[in-house]
Amino acid sequence: MKIILYVFSGTGNTLAVAELYKKFFEAARDSGAANTVDIYRISKNSGPFPNPNDYDLIGLGYPIHAFCAPEPFIDFCKDLPSVQNKRTFIFKSSGEGLHINDCSSQKSIKILIKKGYDIVAERHIVMPYNMIYRHNDAMAKHMWIYAHALVDMHCRELNEGKREKVKRTFLKTMWIAPIGFIERHFSHLHGTAFKADAKKCINCGKCVKTCPENNITVKDGKYKFGHNCVLCMGCSFGCPKDAIKIGLFKYWKVNGSYRLNELIKDGNLAFPYIPDHAKGIYRLYKKYYRESDKKLKEAGIDVKKYI
Ligand SMILES: Cc1cc2nc3c(=O)[nH]c(=O)nc-3n(C[C@H](O)[C@H](O)[C@H](O)COP(=O)(O)O)c2cc1C
């Protein structure tokens, strides 16, 4: 199968999930499925996107922003050409697995169905927060190991041609629509409040290169943040000197990579990290992992295999 994954990713989590899809799809070659996977990162800096008509299976990935899909992802769906009944799946990453996030794809699914995309599955992969607070290393390791298991399971299902009912209801669309509208317009307005702290900034220009919306410009050594911000957090998360001030969200800033592939090998970090008696904030994750354990067990997949 020729597979294309179109991915929007602010700080690399959804891209890392896309890379897992590539890894597990291509590994299936050993069992006879000759898969090749291309990944296209959605950004104003990327060249023209590969034509979905040249592929057998299409994956579309995005991070959940305020229970919705981010603006560049929705706009990308609008830009996609029409196809004839192409098998398509959606994968989304977010900082917690609450079912309140379930409606985030409603708008994109509506656009895609109209263009002939046959939505056969939607998967939600929990990854460490890139905003609000930083997950500790053990929690991030836990998330990343489960991401491996869940993506591996999904690749097997897609290889077998399985499809599932992807729910889309008028009520869900109506619930999510105003939040998406507010998020989109607020991000643009608020983006100009971002600033580079001149005392910390080393003028490396990483933020300018990272921004998927080309929203950061430099004039006379001064960094200017324009009106096209989509709050992806790529600039402030990736800044090597933690020099970017993020306006009203200053207490929610997360800076610096989680180094997920190093964490997975760190034997000093307990795994599993979220036992059934987990307390405090970790209670929010129990249901997601309980449901994941059930599905993995049914598929005969042992999560410890991915450590
Ligand atoms: C503006 C913004 C809003 C977010 N809203 C949510 C949310 O509603 N629910 C959630 O679980 N995570 C939320 N997150 C966390 C991200 O979805 C999560 O960290 C995701 O894995 C980031 O993916 P990326 O690195 O591909 O951008 C939000 C992050 C940002 C920056």
The ligand as a Tripos MOL2 file, in Angstrom:
@<TRIPOS>MOLECULE
LIG
   31    33     1     0     0
SMALL
NO_CHARGES

@<TRIPOS>ATOM
      1 C1         -3.5460   26.2510   22.2620 C.3       1 LIG1
      2 C2         -3.5430   24.8390   22.7730 C.ar      1 LIG1
      3 C3         -4.7360   24.2570   23.1680 C.ar      1 LIG1
      4 C4         -4.7460   22.9390   23.6420 C.ar      1 LIG1
      5 N1         -5.9400   22.3910   23.9910 N.ar      1 LIG1
      6 C5         -5.9770   21.1100   24.4090 C.ar      1 LIG1
      7 C6         -7.2310   20.4950   24.7330 C.ar      1 LIG1
      8 O1         -8.3020   21.0710   24.5740 O.2       1 LIG1
      9 N2         -7.2120   19.2340   25.2030 N.ar      1 LIG1
     10 C7         -6.0330   18.5390   25.3760 C.ar      1 LIG1
     11 O2         -6.0800   17.3970   25.8270 O.2       1 LIG1
     12 N3         -4.8410   19.0760   25.0440 N.ar      1 LIG1
     13 C8         -4.7730   20.3420   24.5660 C.ar      1 LIG1
     14 N4         -3.5760   20.9060   24.2140 N.ar      1 LIG1
     15 C9         -2.3420   20.0790   24.2890 C.3       1 LIG1
     16 C10        -1.9230   19.5270   22.9400 C.3       1 LIG1
     17 O3         -3.0450   19.0300   22.2300 O.3       1 LIG1
     18 C11        -0.9040   18.3790   23.0600 C.3       1 LIG1
     19 O4          0.1840   18.7030   23.8470 O.3       1 LIG1
     20 C12        -0.4830   17.9100   21.6730 C.3       1 LIG1
     21 O5          0.0990   16.6240   21.7960 O.3       1 LIG1
     22 C13         0.5130   18.8380   20.9980 C.3       1 LIG1
     23 O6          0.8170   18.3170   19.7160 O.3       1 LIG1
     24 P1          1.8860   18.9550   18.7250 P.3       1 LIG1
     25 O7          3.2320   18.8520   19.4130 O.co2     1 LIG1
     26 O8          1.8200   18.0890   17.5150 O.co2     1 LIG1
     27 O9          1.5070   20.3700   18.4740 O.co2     1 LIG1
     28 C14        -3.5320   22.2040   23.7300 C.ar      1 LIG1
     29 C15        -2.3310   22.8020   23.3240 C.ar      1 LIG1
     30 C16        -2.3300   24.0980   22.8510 C.ar      1 LIG1
     31 C17        -1.0260   24.7160   22.4050 C.3       1 LIG1
@<TRIPOS>BOND
     1     1     2 1
     2     2     3 ar
     3     2    30 ar
     4     3     4 ar
     5     4     5 ar
     6     4    28 ar
     7     5     6 ar
     8     6     7 ar
     9     6    13 1
    10     7     8 2
    11     7     9 ar
    12     9    10 ar
    13    10    11 2
    14    10    12 ar
    15    12    13 ar
    16    13    14 ar
    17    14    15 1
    18    14    28 ar
    19    15    16 1
    20    16    17 1
    21    16    18 1
    22    18    19 1
    23    18    20 1
    24    20    21 1
    25    20    22 1
    26    22    23 1
    27    23    24 1
    28    24    25 2
    29    24    26 1
    30    24    27 1
    31    28    29 ar
    32    29    30 ar
    33    30    31 1
@<TRIPOS>SUBSTRUCTURE
     1 LIG1         1 GROUP 0 **** ****
